Amino acid sequence: MEAFGTQVVLAPAAAATALGFVLGGVVLGTTSGLVPGLHVNNLALLLASVAPAIPGPPRLVGAAILAAGVVHSFLDVVPALALGVPDPAMAASALPGHRLVIEGRGREAVRLSALGSGLAVLLAVPLAVPVTKAMTTAYPTVRAHLPVVLGAVVCFLVATEPTWRGRVAGLGAFAVSAALGWATLDLSPAAPLPADGVLAPLFAGLFGAPVLVEAVGGAGVPEQADPALAAPPWSVGVTALAGAFAGAVVGYLPGVSSAVAAVIALAAVPGRTEARGFVVATSGVNTANTVFALFALASLGSPRTGVMVALREANAPVALPLLLASAGIASAAGFALVLLLGDRYLRTVGRLDYTYLSVGVLALLVAVSFAFAGAVGVGVFFGSALVGLVPTRVGCRRVHLMGVLLGPLMLGV
């Protein structure tokens, strides 16, 4: 059958094989998404290193890699909410998701995250075509003036701090993390895993370890209330839409993380959304980013995320119909799995001794750092953990620590 110039071939056996690869990616993404401290880019680097050894056509291996990355982006919010919850006395400096958990609204946060990711994917697919056309036209100019563009992003982050003390502290945190990136990003240490993984200890130290250190001795996950959504539906929808647009920023601009894009997205949302809005926006950016990055790879030939790098390393052709179908199936699975596993994860963690749990996860992060970057990685982890403790001590948001990537990119080093 042929329609609109596209030939549709009914091949049940081939479709079943492709579905098997996608479901394999779903299982892998579920497992990795629930492991604390394992970032989706680390998963992608692992997949890229083993992809040549996976039996099967490269296009199906690519579909499995993409499915794993999408499901991971849905589920990684679950350990992020359950682990690192500080003492209630520190709620003012806690991450937005942790503030909801402290208030007993963790089950609501799980559902807000699932809605943010699911709605953003639905919105990102139709937005991807016009956004890609616009960015393809604008990209040469953006690339030529990348330091200026990234500098504008940094200025925006600093300007949106609510106090002058926070703005000065944000500049300081940015400068320190930029120096850390300048000193470490070019390292290529020997490691047990065949992956260039200095980013693993950097991000584990900057964003994972400080949260856990601050949670040692905390009360952990309190009893959680019902999962009813306090945020009005229109607010969730508008914030998810803003997250989808911001996902395009992450998909096309190097060094801009989901947290950075979420700050940009929330500035465009009317009214005060606070913690709930941040959960929706961050989750939406995180997942929509995959769709936009896929179109960026197809149009510009430039991989913007670890998952896209893994696709290239696996020699997977950028077959948009297959890959978009894989992303759609993985998104549906990820949405259902968040709802199925999120509450149970919170209950299970709530029964454990939180001090031992926090120390145990810190030990896991050290092990991950060693696996990706050897003994040098362990040193980078501890150094970046010290830098990661700076924002809450000086009174600014943790997002300024993305200077670890933005700073070197702005300076061209």
Phi, psi and omega in degrees: 000139181229132180215136178054034176080004180247129181270126179253122182246126177273110181224088185304319182295316180294321179295320179294321178295315179299318179297323178298317178296317180297316180294327174298319176295323178299315179298315180296316179295326177295314181297313183290324182296333181269356177273118181296138175088353180264104182284153181300328179291327175294319175301317181297319178297320176298314180296321179297323183288331182257351184305317181299338182270353181281123179290136178136161179298140180305325182294326179282326173299319177298319178298321179293319179299315180296317179298320179297318180294320180294312181296320177302319182293335174284316192270342185292348175291334186295303175295331179296323178284322188279331186253145176084017178288121184279178174298144180306333179295339180259016186301328183297329181260005182283162174296152183305316179297321178293327177298321178294320178297316179301324179281000182083016184251028181296321179294323174296318180299322177301316182287324176297319178296316180298317178295318179301314180292313184295313180295322181296322178294315179300323180280328185291325184298308177291332180285335188298323183293305179294324179295320180295319178298317181294317182288328177298322178289318186274342190301318179303321178291317179299316181297319181293333182241031185303316178302322180292317180298312180293325176298322177295322177298314179298315179299321179296316179300316180293317183294333182275359169296138187287342182230160177294325176299318179296325180292316178295317179296322178297319176298319179295316179297320178298315183296317181294316180291326176297319177297321177298316178297317178301324184279339190240334190296333181272001180289143176229070185285154174290140184212158179299325181269142181281060181215140178281091194243038179294338177294331181299305177294328179299308184285327176296321180286318183289318190244338181266306185300314182300321179297319181289319178299317180291340181269346180300127183087356179285172183282348179081205183277114179284177176300133184259141181278191181294162185272012183301142182275125177276336180284136178294148182306320182297324180294317178298316181295315180295319180293320177297321177298316177298322177296322179295316177298316180294332176299331176294324178298314179296322183292333186247341181253121178292144174086353181264115185274174178296322180295320177298313181296327179294321176299317178297318182297316184294333177294338180266356183267127181291146178080181182260118179254335174051224190299316182297317179297322181295320178298314180297313184294315181297316179296318179297315178299314185304316184274318179298330178307322181297319180294312181295321179296327177295315178292326177295321178295319181291323186269323185254347182069019185240116179285128184255350179227166178299324179296320179292324175299318179297321176300317180293318180294331179278002182057032180280129177293146180277077179269095188302317180302313180295314184291322177293322176297319178297317179296322179295315178296317180295324178295316178298318178294316180298318179300312181294321183291324177300314180292324183286320189258338188300309181298319181295321179298315179298317180295317182296313179296325180297337180272350186268158174289117191288328179294311178298322180296314181297316179295321179296319179291324175300318177297323177296320179295323175298317180296318178298318179298318179293319182298323184271333186218016175064204182297325177299321179298323178296317177297319178297321179300311182293322178295316180289332176296322177296317177295323181295339178281350186295310189306312182291335178285327184257354173089046175218173181284153179290341185300336180294342179291350174293357170304341178301330175257318184295320182300305178299324179294321179295325182272352180070030180245000000 
